[in-house]
Amino acid sequence: MENMNQKCPLCDKKLRSKRVFYKDKVFASGDIFNFEAKRKLGHKDYARGDCTMDLHQCLACGFIFNKSFNLAKMKEVYTSKEYYQQKNFTSFLSKNILKIKDKIKSLASKDDVFLEIAPGHCDLLRALAEEFKFVYSVDPSPTALNSLKLQNTLHIQDFFDAKSIKSYLKHKIDFVIFRHLLEHIENPRNFLKNVVDFLDYGGKIYIEVPNVLEIFEHKKFYEFFHDHFGFFEENVLINTLEDLGCEFIDRYFSYEEQHMGLFFEKKKEVTKRDLPLIFFNDETYFDASIKEMNAHLLNYENIAIYGGGDSC
């Protein structure tokens, strides 16, 4: 039963939601499988984790989020030595970075200054540094420090905050980028407002997240990770950013629309269109796909999975 005072993490309205997916004993993260295996004949919990996916969709804004998100468990995962950050190890993945760079280049000028939040291994950052005046990165992790090898980059080892971050800067920021970060954030509206407040009018934003419509279309239940707090469809993000004072200007989809990239520009006046949303009403939508997968797995004693994630 919903708390009468609970609000949606994205639209900040009084929460009215409907469950769209539920599964207990899931892995805390798609990047670390640290659990004590318990194999018992007929025991369905073998090789599963200790978290819960309880996905609800807000009936006001369409945002899908995990009501059972365990922030303490996620902090434990992210600080674990076993946690592995993904790397681009194929030309296919690297080509995608260059395509994103070219798309950004078509919307920016050569004198623009960029800020990338949570840049990972700085693959996009380095590509942008070759084309533009200056690129900042901000992340509490020191892994992005390798960007300092470039003269026109600076890594800020800190959390992003619109007020405190400005003390590090020597330039006005024209473009903010964050890729595959928003889905991990427990309070996405607060974060998005922070980014919009940080920019001057005319400043641009590039947001890249998993495309939840593609997950539902192909019944890819295995794309629901506990470390992803929220799941977005395109119009949900556009409506939200318009409400925060940004105009939608372009899009970029990659990996057969698995990843969704949206571009926005901060404006003094924005027409709020309230674009139509898709609502998912069948809580059992993925059940048949899960049963089919389990039926295949019953035929094997041991299974090895080989591949490069999104490159497969």
Kinemage of the C-alpha trace (Angstrom):
@kinemage 1
@onewidth
@group {chain A} dominant
@subgroup {mainchain}
@vectorlist {calphas} color= white
{ca met a 1} P 0.000 0.000 0.000
{ca glu a 2} L 1.376 3.408 -0.929
{ca asn a 3} L 2.343 5.954 1.693
{ca met a 4} L -0.183 8.792 1.561
{ca asn a 5} L 2.671 11.332 1.742
{ca gln a 6} L 4.915 9.625 -0.781
{ca lys a 7} L 5.813 11.584 -3.923
{ca cys a 8} L 7.037 10.462 -7.323
{ca pro a 9} L 10.850 10.792 -7.532
{ca leu a 10} L 10.566 12.353 -10.999
{ca cys a 11} L 7.470 14.559 -11.194
{ca asp a 12} L 7.301 15.293 -7.432
{ca lys a 13} L 3.530 14.838 -7.429
{ca lys a 14} L 1.611 12.779 -4.881
{ca leu a 15} L 2.385 9.217 -5.894
{ca arg a 16} L -0.242 7.094 -7.571
{ca ser a 17} L 1.406 4.118 -9.210
{ca lys a 18} L 0.854 0.638 -10.612
{ca arg a 19} L 3.221 -2.306 -10.296
{ca val a 20} L 4.611 -3.427 -13.673
{ca phe a 21} L 7.233 -6.008 -12.639
{ca tyr a 22} L 8.209 -7.866 -9.481
{ca lys a 23} L 10.997 -10.315 -8.770
{ca asp a 24} L 12.730 -11.023 -5.468
{ca lys a 25} L 16.208 -12.427 -4.801
{ca val a 26} L 17.815 -10.617 -7.736
{ca phe a 27} L 21.458 -9.603 -8.045
{ca ala a 28} L 22.380 -6.239 -6.565
{ca ser a 29} L 24.238 -5.295 -9.732
{ca gly a 30} L 24.712 -6.439 -13.300
{ca asp a 31} L 28.463 -5.901 -12.854
{ca ile a 32} L 29.097 -7.945 -9.717
{ca phe a 33} L 27.661 -11.314 -8.697
{ca asn a 34} L 28.877 -11.648 -5.133
{ca phe a 35} L 26.616 -14.125 -3.358
{ca glu a 36} L 26.746 -17.407 -1.462
{ca ala a 37} L 25.483 -20.104 -3.817
{ca lys a 38} L 23.042 -22.534 -2.266
{ca arg a 39} L 22.138 -25.439 -4.483
{ca lys a 40} L 19.203 -27.479 -3.251
{ca leu a 41} L 17.173 -29.865 -5.346
{ca gly a 42} L 14.009 -28.093 -6.408
{ca his a 43} L 15.088 -24.865 -4.698
{ca lys a 44} L 14.250 -22.018 -7.087
{ca asp a 45} L 16.491 -19.505 -5.343
{ca tyr a 46} L 19.729 -21.141 -6.488
{ca ala a 47} L 22.232 -18.681 -8.013
{ca arg a 48} L 20.209 -15.580 -7.240
{ca gly a 49} L 20.997 -12.485 -5.210
{ca asp a 50} L 19.630 -10.779 -2.137
{ca cys a 51} L 17.762 -7.761 -3.565
{ca thr a 52} L 14.264 -7.090 -4.912
{ca met a 53} L 12.942 -5.561 -8.111
{ca asp a 54} L 9.528 -4.017 -7.461
{ca leu a 55} L 8.950 -1.771 -10.458
{ca his a 56} L 6.083 0.699 -10.279
{ca gln a 57} L 4.989 3.221 -12.903
{ca cys a 58} L 3.830 6.664 -11.812
{ca leu a 59} L 0.360 7.250 -13.239
{ca ala a 60} L 1.038 11.006 -13.479
{ca cys a 61} L 4.366 11.192 -15.361
{ca gly a 62} L 4.975 7.612 -16.555
{ca phe a 63} L 8.290 7.181 -14.706
{ca ile a 64} L 9.100 3.541 -13.831
{ca phe a 65} L 11.149 3.059 -10.670
{ca asn a 66} L 12.130 0.371 -8.181
{ca lys a 67} L 10.171 0.864 -4.957
{ca ser a 68} L 12.474 -1.651 -3.248
{ca phe a 69} L 15.698 0.038 -4.306
{ca asn a 70} L 18.357 -0.689 -1.666
{ca leu a 71} L 20.741 2.275 -1.552
{ca ala a 72} L 22.876 0.728 1.201
{ca lys a 73} L 23.368 -2.414 -0.883
{ca met a 74} L 24.313 -0.359 -3.933
{ca lys a 75} L 26.899 1.646 -1.975
{ca glu a 76} L 28.360 -1.676 -0.857
{ca val a 77} L 28.573 -2.848 -4.465
{ca tyr a 78} L 30.104 0.352 -5.844
{ca thr a 79} L 32.850 0.365 -3.210
{ca ser a 80} L 33.650 -3.327 -3.650
{ca lys a 81} L 37.015 -4.294 -5.137
{ca glu a 82} L 35.117 -6.794 -7.275
{ca tyr a 83} L 33.120 -4.074 -9.034
{ca tyr a 84} L 34.225 -3.777 -12.655
{ca gln a 85} L 33.733 -0.714 -14.810
{ca gln a 86} L 32.953 -1.480 -18.432
{ca lys a 87} L 35.532 -0.723 -21.089
{ca asn a 88} L 35.273 -0.276 -24.830
{ca phe a 89} L 37.206 -3.265 -26.101
{ca thr a 90} L 35.745 -3.631 -29.589
{ca ser a 91} L 35.793 -1.342 -32.594
{ca phe a 92} L 31.980 -1.540 -32.674
{ca leu a 93} L 31.741 0.119 -29.264
{ca ser a 94} L 34.418 2.667 -30.151
{ca lys a 95} L 32.613 3.611 -33.362
{ca asn a 96} L 29.521 4.382 -31.304
{ca ile a 97} L 31.494 6.899 -29.226
{ca leu a 98} L 32.623 8.618 -32.418
{ca lys a 99} L 29.041 8.749 -33.672
{ca ile a 100} L 27.913 10.366 -30.412
{ca lys a 101} L 30.780 12.853 -30.709
{ca asp a 102} L 29.751 13.732 -34.258
{ca lys a 103} L 26.137 14.216 -33.170
{ca ile a 104} L 27.253 16.522 -30.361
{ca lys a 105} L 29.522 18.364 -32.792
{ca ser a 106} L 26.543 19.117 -35.028
{ca leu a 107} L 24.846 20.898 -32.100
{ca ala a 108} L 27.851 22.746 -30.652
{ca ser a 109} L 30.484 25.278 -31.680
{ca lys a 110} L 34.233 24.666 -31.559
{ca asp a 111} L 34.647 27.199 -28.723
{ca asp a 112} L 32.163 25.417 -26.451
{ca val a 113} L 33.254 24.146 -23.037
{ca phe a 114} L 31.922 20.780 -21.853
{ca leu a 115} L 31.311 19.158 -18.496
{ca glu a 116} L 30.814 15.403 -18.384
{ca ile a 117} L 29.416 13.942 -15.173
{ca ala a 118} L 30.568 10.401 -14.337
{ca pro a 119} L 32.710 9.954 -17.486
{ca gly a 120} L 33.828 6.400 -16.689
{ca his a 121} L 37.009 5.701 -18.641
{ca cys a 122} L 36.763 9.043 -20.458
{ca asp a 123} L 36.337 7.616 -23.949
{ca leu a 124} L 33.815 10.289 -25.001
{ca leu a 125} L 35.671 12.962 -23.030
{ca arg a 126} L 38.883 12.329 -24.946
{ca ala a 127} L 37.019 12.380 -28.265
{ca leu a 128} L 35.439 15.743 -27.382
{ca ala a 129} L 38.767 17.185 -26.190
{ca glu a 130} L 40.147 16.717 -29.709
{ca glu a 131} L 37.381 18.910 -31.147
{ca phe a 132} L 36.481 21.549 -28.560
{ca lys a 133} L 38.039 24.272 -26.417
{ca phe a 134} L 37.958 22.605 -22.982
{ca val a 135} L 36.372 19.586 -21.282
{ca tyr a 136} L 35.795 19.114 -17.552
{ca ser a 137} L 34.875 15.856 -15.895
{ca val a 138} L 33.412 15.405 -12.429
{ca asp a 139} L 33.209 12.143 -10.498
{ca pro a 140} L 34.098 11.099 -6.920
{ca ser a 141} L 36.105 8.230 -8.412
{ca pro a 142} L 39.787 8.837 -9.272
{ca thr a 143} L 39.530 6.614 -12.359
{ca ala a 144} L 38.855 9.621 -14.571
{ca leu a 145} L 42.198 11.203 -13.647
{ca asn a 146} L 43.727 9.788 -16.827
{ca ser a 147} L 41.971 12.618 -18.641
{ca leu a 148} L 44.612 14.970 -17.194
{ca lys a 149} L 47.030 13.729 -19.852
{ca leu a 150} L 45.240 16.106 -22.207
{ca gln a 151} L 46.061 19.797 -21.830
{ca asn a 152} L 42.529 21.025 -22.378
{ca thr a 153} L 40.871 18.769 -19.775
{ca leu a 154} L 40.444 18.889 -16.015
{ca his a 155} L 39.036 16.173 -13.769
{ca ile a 156} L 37.207 17.282 -10.624
{ca gln a 157} L 37.219 14.480 -8.067
{ca asp a 158} L 33.949 15.315 -6.353
{ca phe a 159} L 30.202 14.821 -6.539
{ca phe a 160} L 28.295 17.086 -8.899
{ca asp a 161} L 26.565 19.998 -7.211
{ca ala a 162} L 25.491 23.128 -9.078
{ca lys a 163} L 26.764 25.494 -6.369
{ca ser a 164} L 29.995 23.886 -5.202
{ca ile a 165} L 31.219 22.778 -8.631
{ca lys a 166} L 31.599 26.345 -9.894
{ca ser a 167} L 34.553 26.962 -7.566
{ca tyr a 168} L 36.603 24.524 -9.675
{ca leu a 169} L 35.809 26.067 -13.038
{ca lys a 170} L 37.810 28.524 -15.111
{ca his a 171} L 35.274 28.613 -17.946
{ca lys a 172} L 31.550 28.999 -18.438
{ca ile a 173} L 30.047 25.602 -19.233
{ca asp a 174} L 28.123 25.424 -22.510
{ca phe a 175} L 27.287 21.717 -22.603
{ca val a 176} L 26.651 19.150 -19.832
{ca ile a 177} L 26.788 15.426 -20.607
{ca phe a 178} L 25.827 12.431 -18.509
{ca arg a 179} L 25.543 8.963 -19.998
{ca his a 180} L 24.099 5.964 -18.147
{ca leu a 181} L 24.039 7.852 -14.878
{ca leu a 182} L 20.445 9.042 -14.494
{ca glu a 183} L 19.012 5.520 -14.206
{ca his a 184} L 21.150 4.953 -11.087
{ca ile a 185} L 19.993 8.083 -9.232
{ca glu a 186} L 17.360 7.697 -6.527
{ca asn a 187} L 16.151 11.314 -6.802
{ca pro a 188} L 16.294 12.008 -10.556
{ca arg a 189} L 14.237 15.219 -10.454
{ca asn a 190} L 16.557 16.827 -7.904
{ca phe a 191} L 19.565 15.867 -10.004
{ca leu a 192} L 18.058 17.149 -13.265
{ca lys a 193} L 17.027 20.441 -11.636
{ca asn a 194} L 20.558 20.801 -10.286
{ca val a 195} L 21.982 20.419 -13.810
{ca val a 196} L 19.488 22.850 -15.368
{ca asp a 197} L 20.132 25.460 -12.642
{ca phe a 198} L 23.865 25.102 -13.274
{ca leu a 199} L 23.595 26.150 -16.937
{ca asp a 200} L 23.018 29.602 -18.403
{ca tyr a 201} L 20.258 30.093 -20.951
{ca gly a 202} L 21.381 28.571 -24.226
{ca gly a 203} L 23.320 25.829 -22.439
{ca lys a 204} L 22.769 22.298 -23.732
{ca ile a 205} L 22.374 18.894 -22.089
{ca tyr a 206} L 22.927 15.398 -23.450
{ca ile a 207} L 21.281 12.573 -21.478
{ca glu a 208} L 21.773 8.914 -22.375
{ca val a 209} L 19.820 6.127 -20.659
{ca pro a 210} L 18.513 2.621 -21.439
{ca asn a 211} L 15.364 2.770 -23.561
{ca val a 212} L 12.599 1.135 -21.507
{ca leu a 213} L 10.272 0.914 -24.514
{ca glu a 214} L 12.823 -1.351 -26.244
{ca ile a 215} L 12.973 -3.533 -23.097
{ca phe a 216} L 9.214 -4.002 -23.101
{ca glu a 217} L 8.936 -4.426 -26.867
{ca his a 218} L 11.333 -7.383 -26.872
{ca lys a 219} L 10.384 -8.639 -23.381
{ca lys a 220} L 13.991 -8.339 -22.177
{ca phe a 221} L 13.330 -8.883 -18.469
{ca tyr a 222} L 17.070 -9.479 -17.960
{ca glu a 223} L 17.657 -5.751 -18.591
{ca phe a 224} L 16.074 -4.917 -15.224
{ca phe a 225} L 19.011 -4.464 -12.846
{ca his a 226} L 18.667 -3.564 -9.197
{ca asp a 227} L 21.385 -0.937 -9.606
{ca his a 228} L 19.068 0.850 -12.045
{ca phe a 229} L 16.634 2.754 -9.859
{ca gly a 230} L 14.658 4.257 -12.740
{ca phe a 231} L 13.626 3.375 -16.297
{ca phe a 232} L 12.656 6.011 -18.856
{ca glu a 233} L 10.711 6.287 -22.072
{ca glu a 234} L 11.484 9.184 -24.395
{ca asn a 235} L 8.378 11.281 -23.733
{ca val a 236} L 8.776 10.915 -19.969
{ca leu a 237} L 12.174 12.609 -20.139
{ca ile a 238} L 11.052 15.244 -22.641
{ca asn a 239} L 8.035 16.199 -20.520
{ca thr a 240} L 10.217 16.393 -17.412
{ca leu a 241} L 12.922 18.564 -18.984
{ca glu a 242} L 10.310 20.868 -20.531
{ca asp a 243} L 8.832 21.290 -17.064
{ca leu a 244} L 12.309 22.231 -15.803
{ca gly a 245} L 12.799 24.854 -18.528
{ca cys a 246} L 14.554 22.999 -21.336
{ca glu a 247} L 13.555 22.528 -24.965
{ca phe a 248} L 14.036 19.174 -26.667
{ca ile a 249} L 16.277 19.652 -29.720
{ca asp a 250} L 17.473 16.251 -30.977
{ca arg a 251} L 17.882 12.530 -30.285
{ca tyr a 252} L 20.400 9.749 -30.884
{ca phe a 253} L 19.560 6.050 -30.511
{ca ser a 254} L 22.248 3.354 -30.510
{ca tyr a 255} L 22.551 -0.431 -30.410
{ca glu a 256} L 19.270 -0.999 -32.249
{ca glu a 257} L 17.521 1.504 -29.955
{ca gln a 258} L 18.676 -0.166 -26.719
{ca his a 259} L 20.259 3.135 -25.659
{ca met a 260} L 18.415 6.447 -25.932
{ca gly a 261} L 20.230 9.786 -26.123
{ca leu a 262} L 18.278 13.038 -25.879
{ca phe a 263} L 19.514 16.622 -26.367
{ca phe a 264} L 18.015 19.660 -24.641
{ca glu a 265} L 18.645 23.409 -24.541
{ca lys a 266} L 17.857 25.654 -21.580
{ca lys a 267} L 15.444 28.419 -22.615
{ca lys a 268} L 13.821 31.424 -20.936
{ca glu a 269} L 10.454 30.276 -22.238
{ca val a 270} L 9.496 26.697 -23.083
{ca thr a 271} L 6.185 25.423 -24.382
{ca lys a 272} L 5.117 22.446 -22.265
{ca arg a 273} L 3.544 19.959 -24.634
{ca asp a 274} L 2.643 17.126 -22.209
{ca leu a 275} L 3.502 14.459 -24.779
{ca pro a 276} L 1.498 11.203 -24.634
{ca leu a 277} L 2.887 8.376 -22.521
{ca ile a 278} L 2.785 4.600 -22.694
{ca phe a 279} L 1.535 2.902 -19.543
{ca phe a 280} L 2.115 -0.779 -18.810
{ca asn a 281} L -0.822 -2.447 -17.097
{ca asp a 282} L 0.082 -6.147 -17.174
{ca glu a 283} L 2.158 -7.193 -14.154
{ca thr a 284} L 2.624 -10.653 -15.720
{ca tyr a 285} L 3.917 -9.277 -19.058
{ca phe a 286} L 7.363 -10.916 -18.745
{ca asp a 287} L 6.257 -14.194 -17.105
{ca ala a 288} L 6.145 -16.253 -20.322
{ca ser a 289} L 9.622 -15.069 -21.370
{ca ile a 290} L 11.047 -15.917 -17.943
{ca lys a 291} L 9.509 -19.407 -18.042
{ca glu a 292} L 10.881 -19.960 -21.550
{ca met a 293} L 14.385 -18.956 -20.485
{ca asn a 294} L 14.263 -21.170 -17.393
{ca ala a 295} L 13.067 -24.103 -19.489
{ca his a 296} L 16.160 -23.764 -21.707
{ca leu a 297} L 18.495 -23.514 -18.719
{ca leu a 298} L 17.147 -26.727 -17.153
{ca asn a 299} L 18.865 -28.677 -19.909
{ca tyr a 300} L 22.345 -27.678 -18.727
{ca glu a 301} L 24.394 -28.364 -15.617
{ca asn a 302} L 26.933 -25.581 -16.166
{ca ile a 303} L 26.645 -22.517 -18.381
{ca ala a 304} L 29.331 -20.075 -19.526
{ca ile a 305} L 28.307 -16.762 -21.086
{ca tyr a 306} L 30.744 -15.154 -23.512
{ca gly a 307} L 30.333 -11.720 -25.037
{ca gly a 308} L 30.752 -7.994 -24.687
{ca gly a 309} L 27.423 -6.855 -23.301
{ca asp a 310} L 25.967 -4.307 -25.709
{ca ser a 311} L 28.300 -5.449 -28.464
{ca cys a 312} L 26.622 -8.874 -28.620
